[in-house]
Amino acid sequence: MTVLYITYDGLLDPLGSSQILPYVKGISKHQDEVVIVSFEKSERFLYGKNALLSDLQNYSIKWKPLPFTKGLGFIGKSWDLCRMYIMALTIARKHNIEVVHTRGHQPALVGLFIKHLTKAKFIFDFRGLWVDERVDKGGWDLNYFFHRLQYRFFKRAERKLLIQSDHVIVLTHKVVNEIIKLGATKKSNITVIPCCANYNHFHLSTETDKIDARISLGIPTDAFVLGYLGSIGKMYMLDKFFQLFVMATKNRANCHALLITPDTDRLKQLMNRHLPQNLLQRVHIKSATHDQVPNLLPAMDVMVSFITSTYARMGASLTKMAECFAVGIPVVVNSGVGDVKQTIDRLDGGWIVDSLSEDGLMEAAQNLDIISAKGGGRLRDVSRPILGLDFAAKCYQSVYEKLV
């Protein structure tokens, strides 16, 4: 079939290279053609366009990038949505579109329009509970009338999209029943595909990899390293990470922290707020591209991810967890986030902190050696069948076969 794939994220974004392009490449292997509409940031597009176009020549993929409107708030988003409609309509007229596959709520509005226009099958790649995530992350403050208006609009749209979709893809088993309540017609039209990692891109860490990574980062080679990977925001509870780090330093004099994040300025503000001055020199910060991360992760002994447990979190899947497992690094996480607890229990992949109280964090700090021992080749091998790209590719192929 000919597929129109619409995403508001850029293929040249870190998310695009890890969670969009690999999946679309997999889809293209069992379809006639995939036409992608994406919104690209100007600087990334300038420096990455040619390399990506060269790469896509190896696949039956046509890329139709649009410039992402930076700033302007609601007006900018509305303008982008209008251009998304226009581009999708243009493609639908030129190509015999048989499936429109949309990643997220805003592209899904366009996808439903194309479905009604062309009678194409409509896949709603729902991802997480995006409308409520906007509130969690602070994008919408429901104390403001205009934000409440947007929230209500998208909640109504969400129900309509779920009812009229031909298939829905979600990230967790935990959210499936909630999706039914929100409007999805039946469970057989819902497929769970977690955030997976490219196990060919993330290689198993060796002792040499660990030493090389630590030397490059200025970390003592004999240190015990607590790691963090990803963005900084109010829902990621860096204060609890630093609290765990302080506790760990009391048990071991050689404990260091490594935080790989693009948000270095915000991170430094949090450090000054939550860490004593004598520990600041033990914290190492690095901003890295998706291609650089596999060479930096081996510096960690354990990766820590504490996320606020809210209604929206039941639909969340942690890409960083799959990437760490691919390298052979266990994790310390809190319960109440998607299928994380079930996955870690199944794989023996780390430590669940049921309560982020002082006692719960202290228990984790006192068991870091036990947690670290859960890593290595065993963890990579047992996680790959359920968190590797091959698993995701088979799931997507199954979705398309159901549509036929």
ZAPADREN-736826 format. One record per residue (C-alpha): residue number from 1; x, y, z. Coordinates in pm, whole numbers. Each point is the difference from the previous one (the first is absolute). Example, Ala and Ser with C-alpha at 12.3 -4.5 7.8 and 13.67 -1.06 7.14 Angstrom:
REM residues 2
{num = 1, c1 = 1230, c2 = -450, c3 = 780}
{num = 2, c1 = 137, c2 = 344, c3 = -66}
***
This chain:
REM residues 404
{num = 1, c1 = 0, c2 = 0, c3 = 0}
{num = 2, c1 = 97, c2 = 366, c3 = -32}
{num = 3, c1 = 30, c2 = 161, c3 = 342}
{num = 4, c1 = -17, c2 = 365, c3 = 106}
{num = 5, c1 = 184, c2 = 38, c3 = 332}
{num = 6, c1 = -45, c2 = 332, c3 = 184}
{num = 7, c1 = 200, c2 = 112, c3 = 303}
{num = 8, c1 = 33, c2 = 342, c3 = 162}
{num = 9, c1 = 342, c2 = -100, c3 = 134}
{num = 10, c1 = 299, c2 = 37, c3 = -230}
{num = 11, c1 = 183, c2 = -297, c3 = -146}
{num = 12, c1 = 320, c2 = 189, c3 = 79}
{num = 13, c1 = -97, c2 = 44, c3 = 367}
{num = 14, c1 = 153, c2 = -244, c3 = 254}
{num = 15, c1 = -348, c2 = -153, c3 = 33}
{num = 16, c1 = -23, c2 = -32, c3 = -376}
{num = 17, c1 = 324, c2 = -192, c3 = -33}
{num = 18, c1 = -81, c2 = -235, c3 = 290}
{num = 19, c1 = -379, c2 = -45, c3 = -5}
{num = 20, c1 = -134, c2 = 98, c3 = -343}
{num = 21, c1 = 245, c2 = -73, c3 = -281}
{num = 22, c1 = 85, c2 = -356, c3 = 110}
{num = 23, c1 = -370, c2 = -89, c3 = 15}
{num = 24, c1 = -82, c2 = 162, c3 = -335}
{num = 25, c1 = 292, c2 = -179, c3 = -165}
{num = 26, c1 = -140, c2 = -326, c3 = 134}
{num = 27, c1 = -348, c2 = 81, c3 = -134}
{num = 28, c1 = 141, c2 = 87, c3 = -343}
{num = 29, c1 = 146, c2 = -350, c3 = -35}
{num = 30, c1 = -348, c2 = -155, c3 = -24}
{num = 31, c1 = -189, c2 = 281, c3 = -177}
{num = 32, c1 = 20, c2 = 140, c3 = -353}
{num = 33, c1 = 87, c2 = 354, c3 = 102}
{num = 34, c1 = 2, c2 = 222, c3 = 309}
{num = 35, c1 = -33, c2 = 377, c3 = -37}
{num = 36, c1 = 106, c2 = 181, c3 = 319}
{num = 37, c1 = -110, c2 = 349, c3 = 103}
{num = 38, c1 = 206, c2 = 137, c3 = 289}
{num = 39, c1 = 79, c2 = 341, c3 = 151}
{num = 40, c1 = 371, c2 = 78, c3 = 21}
{num = 41, c1 = 191, c2 = 250, c3 = 211}
{num = 42, c1 = 194, c2 = 240, c3 = -227}
{num = 43, c1 = 353, c2 = -60, c3 = 133}
{num = 44, c1 = -32, c2 = -378, c3 = 8}
{num = 45, c1 = -151, c2 = 2, c3 = -347}
{num = 46, c1 = 285, c2 = 211, c3 = -137}
{num = 47, c1 = 271, c2 = -234, c3 = 128}
{num = 48, c1 = -178, c2 = -336, c3 = -18}
{num = 49, c1 = -219, c2 = 15, c3 = -311}
{num = 50, c1 = 247, c2 = -139, c3 = -255}
{num = 51, c1 = 114, c2 = -292, c3 = 214}
{num = 52, c1 = -359, c2 = -103, c3 = 71}
{num = 53, c1 = -104, c2 = 28, c3 = -365}
{num = 54, c1 = 295, c2 = -220, c3 = -94}
{num = 55, c1 = -99, c2 = -255, c3 = 264}
{num = 56, c1 = -365, c2 = -10, c3 = -113}
{num = 57, c1 = 103, c2 = -92, c3 = -355}
{num = 58, c1 = 48, c2 = -353, c3 = 131}
{num = 59, c1 = -369, c2 = -24, c3 = 91}
{num = 60, c1 = -334, c2 = 47, c3 = -177}
{num = 61, c1 = -49, c2 = 324, c3 = 194}
{num = 62, c1 = -76, c2 = 350, c3 = -128}
{num = 63, c1 = 61, c2 = 282, c3 = 245}
{num = 64, c1 = -206, c2 = 321, c3 = -5}
{num = 65, c1 = 153, c2 = 222, c3 = 273}
{num = 66, c1 = -165, c2 = 321, c3 = 115}
{num = 67, c1 = 167, c2 = 272, c3 = 211}
{num = 68, c1 = -101, c2 = -7, c3 = 367}
{num = 69, c1 = -132, c2 = 335, c3 = 123}
{num = 70, c1 = 201, c2 = 97, c3 = 305}
{num = 71, c1 = -167, c2 = 224, c3 = 254}
{num = 72, c1 = -330, c2 = 184, c3 = -61}
{num = 73, c1 = -178, c2 = -239, c3 = 237}
{num = 74, c1 = -350, c2 = -102, c3 = -105}
{num = 75, c1 = 22, c2 = 201, c3 = -323}
{num = 76, c1 = 315, c2 = -184, c3 = -105}
{num = 77, c1 = -153, c2 = -339, c3 = 75}
{num = 78, c1 = -317, c2 = 93, c3 = -191}
{num = 79, c1 = 204, c2 = 109, c3 = -302}
{num = 80, c1 = 191, c2 = -328, c3 = 4}
{num = 81, c1 = -326, c2 = -194, c3 = 22}
{num = 82, c1 = -138, c2 = 187, c3 = -302}
{num = 83, c1 = 309, c2 = -84, c3 = -202}
{num = 84, c1 = -28, c2 = -361, c3 = 114}
{num = 85, c1 = -352, c2 = -15, c3 = -144}
{num = 86, c1 = 111, c2 = 158, c3 = -327}
{num = 87, c1 = 301, c2 = -229, c3 = -46}
{num = 88, c1 = -201, c2 = -312, c3 = 84}
{num = 89, c1 = -274, c2 = 101, c3 = -245}
{num = 90, c1 = 260, c2 = 64, c3 = -273}
{num = 91, c1 = 159, c2 = -341, c3 = 57}
{num = 92, c1 = -338, c2 = -173, c3 = 7}
{num = 93, c1 = -79, c2 = 147, c3 = -344}
{num = 94, c1 = 334, c2 = -104, c3 = -151}
{num = 95, c1 = 25, c2 = -347, c3 = 156}
{num = 96, c1 = -248, c2 = -281, c3 = 37}
{num = 97, c1 = 11, c2 = 13, c3 = 380}
{num = 98, c1 = -140, c2 = -319, c3 = 152}
{num = 99, c1 = 114, c2 = 47, c3 = 361}
{num = 100, c1 = 52, c2 = 322, c3 = 195}
{num = 101, c1 = 215, c2 = -63, c3 = 308}
{num = 102, c1 = 18, c2 = 289, c3 = 248}
{num = 103, c1 = 229, c2 = 38, c3 = 297}
{num = 104, c1 = -174, c2 = 200, c3 = 271}
{num = 105, c1 = -321, c2 = 195, c3 = 41}
{num = 106, c1 = 57, c2 = 302, c3 = -227}
{num = 107, c1 = 104, c2 = -208, c3 = -303}
{num = 108, c1 = -294, c2 = -231, c3 = 76}
{num = 109, c1 = -242, c2 = 287, c3 = -64}
{num = 110, c1 = 148, c2 = 22, c3 = -349}
{num = 111, c1 = 1, c2 = -378, c3 = -37}
{num = 112, c1 = -371, c2 = -25, c3 = 71}
{num = 113, c1 = -66, c2 = 271, c3 = -260}
{num = 114, c1 = 199, c2 = -198, c3 = -259}
{num = 115, c1 = -187, c2 = -317, c3 = 95}
{num = 116, c1 = -336, c2 = 165, c3 = -71}
{num = 117, c1 = 134, c2 = 152, c3 = -321}
{num = 118, c1 = 167, c2 = -310, c3 = -150}
{num = 119, c1 = -152, c2 = -294, c3 = 194}
{num = 120, c1 = 355, c2 = -94, c3 = 107}
{num = 121, c1 = 46, c2 = -207, c3 = 315}
{num = 122, c1 = 88, c2 = 216, c3 = 301}
{num = 123, c1 = 264, c2 = -106, c3 = 256}
{num = 124, c1 = 6, c2 = 215, c3 = 312}
{num = 125, c1 = 346, c2 = -45, c3 = 154}
{num = 126, c1 = -132, c2 = 129, c3 = 329}
{num = 127, c1 = 329, c2 = -9, c3 = 192}
{num = 128, c1 = -85, c2 = 121, c3 = 354}
{num = 129, c1 = -287, c2 = 194, c3 = 151}
{num = 130, c1 = 129, c2 = 315, c3 = -170}
{num = 131, c1 = -281, c2 = 237, c3 = 99}
{num = 132, c1 = 54, c2 = -69, c3 = 370}
{num = 133, c1 = 377, c2 = -11, c3 = -43}
{num = 134, c1 = -17, c2 = 362, c3 = -117}
{num = 135, c1 = -140, c2 = 88, c3 = 341}
{num = 136, c1 = 258, c2 = -216, c3 = 184}
{num = 137, c1 = 291, c2 = 164, c3 = -181}
{num = 138, c1 = -131, c2 = 352, c3 = 54}
{num = 139, c1 = -88, c2 = 75, c3 = -363}
{num = 140, c1 = -360, c2 = 65, c3 = 101}
{num = 141, c1 = -97, c2 = 157, c3 = 331}
{num = 142, c1 = -367, c2 = -73, c3 = 58}
{num = 143, c1 = -30, c2 = 311, c3 = 214}
{num = 144, c1 = 4, c2 = 195, c3 = -327}
{num = 145, c1 = -315, c2 = 13, c3 = -211}
{num = 146, c1 = 176, c2 = -36, c3 = -337}
{num = 147, c1 = 196, c2 = -304, c3 = 120}
{num = 148, c1 = -320, c2 = -158, c3 = 132}
{num = 149, c1 = -159, c2 = 65, c3 = -339}
{num = 150, c1 = 282, c2 = -183, c3 = -182}
{num = 151, c1 = -12, c2 = -285, c3 = 249}
{num = 152, c1 = -375, c2 = -50, c3 = -48}
{num = 153, c1 = 28, c2 = 24, c3 = -380}
{num = 154, c1 = 265, c2 = -270, c3 = -19}
{num = 155, c1 = -177, c2 = -228, c3 = 251}
{num = 156, c1 = -310, c2 = 10, c3 = -223}
{num = 157, c1 = 215, c2 = -48, c3 = -309}
{num = 158, c1 = 181, c2 = -289, c3 = 167}
{num = 159, c1 = -325, c2 = -189, c3 = 45}
{num = 160, c1 = -106, c2 = 59, c3 = -360}
{num = 161, c1 = 341, c2 = -112, c3 = -128}
{num = 162, c1 = -9, c2 = -319, c3 = 205}
{num = 163, c1 = -353, c2 = -87, c3 = -109}
{num = 164, c1 = 71, c2 = 50, c3 = -372}
{num = 165, c1 = 352, c2 = -147, c3 = -19}
{num = 166, c1 = 49, c2 = -335, c3 = -170}
{num = 167, c1 = 281, c2 = -90, c3 = 237}
{num = 168, c1 = 153, c2 = 157, c3 = 312}
{num = 169, c1 = 359, c2 = -45, c3 = 116}
{num = 170, c1 = 89, c2 = 68, c3 = 363}
{num = 171, c1 = 320, c2 = -30, c3 = 203}
{num = 172, c1 = -116, c2 = -203, c3 = 300}
{num = 173, c1 = -232, c2 = -283, c3 = 96}
{num = 174, c1 = -104, c2 = 201, c3 = 304}
{num = 175, c1 = -173, c2 = 266, c3 = -212}
{num = 176, c1 = -202, c2 = -236, c3 = -224}
{num = 177, c1 = -314, c2 = -10, c3 = 217}
{num = 178, c1 = 12, c2 = 378, c3 = 36}
{num = 179, c1 = 16, c2 = 35, c3 = -379}
{num = 180, c1 = -316, c2 = -209, c3 = -23}
{num = 181, c1 = -171, c2 = 234, c3 = 247}
{num = 182, c1 = 114, c2 = 302, c3 = -201}
{num = 183, c1 = -157, c2 = -128, c3 = -321}
{num = 184, c1 = 197, c2 = -280, c3 = -168}
{num = 185, c1 = -252, c2 = -251, c3 = -133}
{num = 186, c1 = 159, c2 = -334, c3 = 91}
{num = 187, c1 = 320, c2 = -151, c3 = 136}
{num = 188, c1 = 72, c2 = -189, c3 = -321}
{num = 189, c1 = 57, c2 = 338, c3 = -168}
{num = 190, c1 = 261, c2 = 104, c3 = 258}
{num = 191, c1 = 366, c2 = -103, c3 = -18}
{num = 192, c1 = 258, c2 = 64, c3 = 272}
{num = 193, c1 = 346, c2 = 95, c3 = -129}
{num = 194, c1 = 233, c2 = 136, c3 = 272}
{num = 195, c1 = 282, c2 = 245, c3 = -65}
{num = 196, c1 = 272, c2 = -227, c3 = -134}
{num = 197, c1 = 373, c2 = 42, c3 = -57}
{num = 198, c1 = 224, c2 = -84, c3 = -292}
{num = 199, c1 = 218, c2 = -272, c3 = 150}
{num = 200, c1 = 239, c2 = 33, c3 = -293}
{num = 201, c1 = 52, c2 = 367, c3 = 82}
{num = 202, c1 = 37, c2 = -57, c3 = 376}
{num = 203, c1 = 275, c2 = -258, c3 = 49}
{num = 204, c1 = 64, c2 = -204, c3 = 313}
{num = 205, c1 = 234, c2 = 186, c3 = 234}
{num = 206, c1 = 342, c2 = -154, c3 = 67}
{num = 207, c1 = 251, c2 = 90, c3 = 269}
{num = 208, c1 = 203, c2 = 182, c3 = -265}
{num = 209, c1 = -308, c2 = 197, c3 = -107}
{num = 210, c1 = -63, c2 = 100, c3 = 361}
{num = 211, c1 = 357, c2 = 120, c3 = 55}
{num = 212, c1 = 12, c2 = 190, c3 = -328}
{num = 213, c1 = -334, c2 = 171, c3 = 68}
{num = 214, c1 = 104, c2 = 104, c3 = 349}
{num = 215, c1 = 335, c2 = 135, c3 = -112}
{num = 216, c1 = -172, c2 = 209, c3 = -270}
{num = 217, c1 = -241, c2 = 140, c3 = 262}
{num = 218, c1 = 258, c2 = 60, c3 = 274}
{num = 219, c1 = -149, c2 = -264, c3 = 231}
{num = 220, c1 = 237, c2 = -216, c3 = 210}
{num = 221, c1 = 17, c2 = -346, c3 = -154}
{num = 222, c1 = -59, c2 = -169, c3 = 338}
{num = 223, c1 = -310, c2 = 210, c3 = 87}
{num = 224, c1 = -353, c2 = -131, c3 = 48}
{num = 225, c1 = -211, c2 = 210, c3 = -239}
{num = 226, c1 = -370, c2 = 78, c3 = 33}
{num = 227, c1 = -132, c2 = 115, c3 = -337}
{num = 228, c1 = -285, c2 = 206, c3 = -141}
{num = 229, c1 = -101, c2 = 19, c3 = -367}
{num = 230, c1 = -250, c2 = 237, c3 = -159}
{num = 231, c1 = -172, c2 = 335, c3 = 31}
{num = 232, c1 = -41, c2 = 211, c3 = 314}
{num = 233, c1 = -352, c2 = 99, c3 = 109}
{num = 234, c1 = -229, c2 = 18, c3 = 299}
{num = 235, c1 = -135, c2 = -353, c3 = -55}
{num = 236, c1 = 346, c2 = -163, c3 = 8}
{num = 237, c1 = 69, c2 = 61, c3 = 370}
{num = 238, c1 = 372, c2 = 78, c3 = -13}
{num = 239, c1 = -25, c2 = 96, c3 = 367}
{num = 240, c1 = -56, c2 = -368, c3 = 81}
{num = 241, c1 = 293, c2 = -100, c3 = -221}
{num = 242, c1 = 227, c2 = 238, c3 = 192}
{num = 243, c1 = -142, c2 = -124, c3 = 331}
{num = 244, c1 = 90, c2 = -356, c3 = -98}
{num = 245, c1 = 345, c2 = 115, c3 = -112}
{num = 246, c1 = 68, c2 = 172, c3 = 334}
{num = 247, c1 = -102, c2 = -318, c3 = 185}
{num = 248, c1 = 224, c2 = -210, c3 = -225}
{num = 249, c1 = 303, c2 = 223, c3 = 67}
{num = 250, c1 = -41, c2 = -64, c3 = 373}
{num = 251, c1 = 32, c2 = -375, c3 = -61}
{num = 252, c1 = 286, c2 = 21, c3 = -250}
{num = 253, c1 = 267, c2 = 265, c3 = -33}
{num = 254, c1 = 49, c2 = -68, c3 = -372}
{num = 255, c1 = -357, c2 = 68, c3 = -116}
{num = 256, c1 = -38, c2 = 241, c3 = -294}
{num = 257, c1 = -299, c2 = 108, c3 = -213}
{num = 258, c1 = -22, c2 = 33, c3 = -378}
{num = 259, c1 = -291, c2 = 187, c3 = -159}
{num = 260, c1 = -36, c2 = -10, c3 = -380}
{num = 261, c1 = -248, c2 = 270, c3 = -98}
{num = 262, c1 = -47, c2 = 286, c3 = -247}
{num = 263, c1 = -137, c2 = 219, c3 = 280}
{num = 264, c1 = 332, c2 = 79, c3 = 167}
{num = 265, c1 = -89, c2 = 349, c3 = 125}
{num = 266, c1 = -318, c2 = -116, c3 = 177}
{num = 267, c1 = 192, c2 = -293, c3 = 146}
{num = 268, c1 = 265, c2 = 225, c3 = 154}
{num = 269, c1 = -272, c2 = 206, c3 = 167}
{num = 270, c1 = -147, c2 = -315, c3 = 155}
{num = 271, c1 = 343, c2 = -116, c3 = 115}
{num = 272, c1 = 64, c2 = 324, c3 = 185}
{num = 273, c1 = -340, c2 = -32, c3 = 164}
{num = 274, c1 = 15, c2 = -366, c3 = 105}
{num = 275, c1 = 368, c2 = -93, c3 = 46}
{num = 276, c1 = 252, c2 = 107, c3 = 264}
{num = 277, c1 = 299, c2 = 189, c3 = -139}
{num = 278, c1 = 246, c2 = -276, c3 = 85}
{num = 279, c1 = -176, c2 = -243, c3 = -237}
{num = 280, c1 = -27, c2 = 224, c3 = -306}
{num = 281, c1 = 343, c2 = -109, c3 = -126}
{num = 282, c1 = -120, c2 = -362, c3 = -3}
{num = 283, c1 = -279, c2 = 79, c3 = -247}
{num = 284, c1 = 85, c2 = -25, c3 = -369}
{num = 285, c1 = -227, c2 = 155, c3 = -264}
{num = 286, c1 = 3, c2 = -79, c3 = -371}
{num = 287, c1 = -218, c2 = 109, c3 = -291}
{num = 288, c1 = 9, c2 = -265, c3 = -271}
{num = 289, c1 = -156, c2 = -94, c3 = -332}
{num = 290, c1 = -180, c2 = -330, c3 = -54}
{num = 291, c1 = 312, c2 = -133, c3 = -175}
{num = 292, c1 = 223, c2 = 93, c3 = 295}
{num = 293, c1 = -216, c2 = -151, c3 = 275}
{num = 294, c1 = 104, c2 = -368, c3 = -57}
{num = 295, c1 = 363, c2 = 96, c3 = 70}
{num = 296, c1 = -91, c2 = 187, c3 = 320}
{num = 297, c1 = -246, c2 = -240, c3 = 164}
{num = 298, c1 = 273, c2 = -254, c3 = 91}
{num = 299, c1 = 132, c2 = 254, c3 = 252}
{num = 300, c1 = -307, c2 = -72, c3 = 217}
{num = 301, c1 = -38, c2 = -285, c3 = 245}
{num = 302, c1 = -371, c2 = 66, c3 = 56}
{num = 303, c1 = -245, c2 = 233, c3 = -176}
{num = 304, c1 = -257, c2 = 179, c3 = 216}
{num = 305, c1 = -338, c2 = 127, c3 = -122}
{num = 306, c1 = -260, c2 = 139, c3 = 239}
{num = 307, c1 = -318, c2 = 129, c3 = -165}
{num = 308, c1 = -308, c2 = 149, c3 = 161}
{num = 309, c1 = -274, c2 = -263, c3 = 11}
{num = 310, c1 = -315, c2 = 157, c3 = -146}
{num = 311, c1 = -301, c2 = -107, c3 = -204}
{num = 312, c1 = 186, c2 = 69, c3 = -326}
{num = 313, c1 = 300, c2 = -208, c3 = 106}
{num = 314, c1 = -193, c2 = -325, c3 = -42}
{num = 315, c1 = 58, c2 = 41, c3 = -374}
{num = 316, c1 = 373, c2 = 78, c3 = 21}
{num = 317, c1 = 284, c2 = -222, c3 = -118}
{num = 318, c1 = 364, c2 = 83, c3 = 76}
{num = 319, c1 = 226, c2 = 4, c3 = -305}
{num = 320, c1 = 297, c2 = 57, c3 = 231}
{num = 321, c1 = -71, c2 = -328, c3 = 179}
{num = 322, c1 = 13, c2 = -201, c3 = -323}
{num = 323, c1 = 322, c2 = 178, c3 = -103}
{num = 324, c1 = 165, c2 = -72, c3 = 335}
{num = 325, c1 = -104, c2 = -366, c3 = -12}
{num = 326, c1 = 153, c2 = -25, c3 = -348}
{num = 327, c1 = 333, c2 = 116, c3 = 147}
{num = 328, c1 = -43, c2 = -234, c3 = 298}
{num = 329, c1 = -69, c2 = 268, c3 = 262}
{num = 330, c1 = -269, c2 = -65, c3 = 266}
{num = 331, c1 = -233, c2 = 275, c3 = 119}
{num = 332, c1 = -149, c2 = 144, c3 = 318}
{num = 333, c1 = -352, c2 = 130, c3 = -61}
{num = 334, c1 = -318, c2 = 75, c3 = 192}
{num = 335, c1 = -325, c2 = -191, c3 = -38}
{num = 336, c1 = -315, c2 = 147, c3 = -153}
{num = 337, c1 = 140, c2 = 65, c3 = -348}
{num = 338, c1 = -142, c2 = -207, c3 = -286}
{num = 339, c1 = 120, c2 = -361, c3 = -13}
{num = 340, c1 = 337, c2 = 81, c3 = 158}
{num = 341, c1 = -47, c2 = -211, c3 = 314}
{num = 342, c1 = -126, c2 = -303, c3 = -194}
{num = 343, c1 = 290, c2 = 27, c3 = -244}
{num = 344, c1 = 267, c2 = 27, c3 = 268}
{num = 345, c1 = -151, c2 = -286, c3 = 200}
{num = 346, c1 = -13, c2 = -215, c3 = -314}
{num = 347, c1 = 359, c2 = 74, c3 = -102}
{num = 348, c1 = 153, c2 = 46, c3 = 347}
{num = 349, c1 = 126, c2 = 324, c3 = -147}
{num = 350, c1 = 48, c2 = 219, c3 = 304}
{num = 351, c1 = -174, c2 = 138, c3 = 307}
{num = 352, c1 = -351, c2 = 138, c3 = 53}
{num = 353, c1 = -37, c2 = 272, c3 = 263}
{num = 354, c1 = -363, c2 = -36, c3 = 105}
{num = 355, c1 = 15, c2 = 307, c3 = 220}
{num = 356, c1 = 223, c2 = 298, c3 = -74}
{num = 357, c1 = 20, c2 = 64, c3 = 373}
{num = 358, c1 = 332, c2 = 26, c3 = 183}
{num = 359, c1 = -27, c2 = -367, c3 = 104}
{num = 360, c1 = -75, c2 = -115, c3 = -355}
{num = 361, c1 = 293, c2 = 192, c3 = -145}
{num = 362, c1 = 232, c2 = -116, c3 = 278}
{num = 363, c1 = -85, c2 = -363, c3 = -73}
{num = 364, c1 = 98, c2 = 52, c3 = -364}
{num = 365, c1 = 322, c2 = 180, c3 = 101}
{num = 366, c1 = 98, c2 = -287, c3 = 226}
{num = 367, c1 = -53, c2 = -259, c3 = -274}
{num = 368, c1 = 185, c2 = 161, c3 = -290}
{num = 369, c1 = 249, c2 = -286, c3 = -28}
{num = 370, c1 = -284, c2 = -252, c3 = -29}
{num = 371, c1 = -171, c2 = 220, c3 = -259}
{num = 372, c1 = 317, c2 = 47, c3 = -202}
{num = 373, c1 = 57, c2 = -378, c3 = -11}
{num = 374, c1 = -329, c2 = -41, c3 = -190}
{num = 375, c1 = 159, c2 = 158, c3 = -310}
{num = 376, c1 = 224, c2 = -137, c3 = -273}
{num = 377, c1 = -55, c2 = -238, c3 = -289}
{num = 378, c1 = -284, c2 = -188, c3 = 168}
{num = 379, c1 = -210, c2 = 316, c3 = 28}
{num = 380, c1 = 63, c2 = 92, c3 = -362}
{num = 381, c1 = -92, c2 = -351, c3 = -119}
{num = 382, c1 = -326, c2 = -34, c3 = 197}
{num = 383, c1 = -120, c2 = 353, c3 = -82}
{num = 384, c1 = 65, c2 = -4, c3 = -373}
{num = 385, c1 = -297, c2 = -224, c3 = -96}
{num = 386, c1 = -249, c2 = 243, c3 = 156}
{num = 387, c1 = 177, c2 = 338, c3 = -28}
{num = 388, c1 = 204, c2 = -32, c3 = -319}
{num = 389, c1 = -87, c2 = 153, c3 = -336}
{num = 390, c1 = -64, c2 = -343, c3 = -152}
{num = 391, c1 = -288, c2 = -47, c3 = 244}
{num = 392, c1 = -148, c2 = 341, c3 = -90}
{num = 393, c1 = 36, c2 = -71, c3 = -372}
{num = 394, c1 = -192, c2 = -329, c3 = 33}
{num = 395, c1 = -275, c2 = 176, c3 = 195}
{num = 396, c1 = -39, c2 = 273, c3 = -263}
{num = 397, c1 = -6, c2 = -260, c3 = -276}
{num = 398, c1 = -277, c2 = -182, c3 = 186}
{num = 399, c1 = -202, c2 = 324, c3 = 22}
{num = 400, c1 = 20, c2 = 53, c3 = -376}
{num = 401, c1 = -92, c2 = -362, c3 = -69}
{num = 402, c1 = -313, c2 = 45, c3 = 210}
{num = 403, c1 = -101, c2 = 301, c3 = -210}
{num = 404, c1 = 25, c2 = -206, c3 = -318}
***
